[in-house]
């Protein structure tokens, strides 16, 4: 963090800790002590786990600058005795993002558009695909580095190590699996845990394998949906960030289900990414606390 910030600069503090009386009062008093005013505050105490979760956005209460190092020191002093896990960032800080995709380009194209239009405040530092650049005739990569990292038979871990090296080299904060149709190894999934978001249709585990929407059509489903979640060793079972569904009828043919499913996947993934970029998600065991905007 920098040594100081202008009076209009705001910071976002998120933390989780054991629940006990007076947490909000202590943190609020600490922020008041350094001359900060709270612009937004949300909290949740989980009666099941006995854990407390909070997201606080604050800025200078005057024209004076807030000292970022002083903020960090005071927050640490306030939360340490609670053994809290916390993050503290200037709101203006942009996360470095790597997008991974396969042949399907609907989520990739949507994320690139939202990034270029400023809707998603992030820096896309690269796109990785197991297919060559020519596989995306409708997309432009003029302003982003494209990395073709193919998966050779029996050498998946070699490919993953190349991607891992790229992640380190580019100092990536977040990896997005934008319909990346490769099953990650346990080692790679564990390496990305907490900093990788995946999207899949909501038929899992009901309709696995090829052509899930055709399988859904044959079974006469009445809802299609999508789930965005963090990647863990159980690739499609990590903590869920966002979900959405849409009603369908017997009139919807397989190609219609595919189209509706892709629309849902695009918006659900974008919503999950935005929540992560704005520090609105705090993992709570196998689930997530998501503070709304």
Secondary structure, DSSP 8 states (H G I E B T S, - for coil): --S-B-TT-EEEEEEEEE--TTHHHHHHHHHHHTTEEEEEEEEEEETTTTEEEEEEEEEESSSS-B-HHHHHHHHHHHHGGGT-EEEEEETT--EEEEEEE-S--HHHHHHHHHHHTTSS-EEEEEEEESS-GGG-TT---TTS-EEE----TT-HHHHHHHHHHHHHHTT-SEEEESS--S---HHHHHHHTTSEEEEEETTTTTS-SS-HHHHHHHHT-SEEEEEEEE--SSGGGS-EEEEEEEE--TT--HHHHHHHHHHHHHHHHHHHHHHHHTT-EEEETTEEEE---
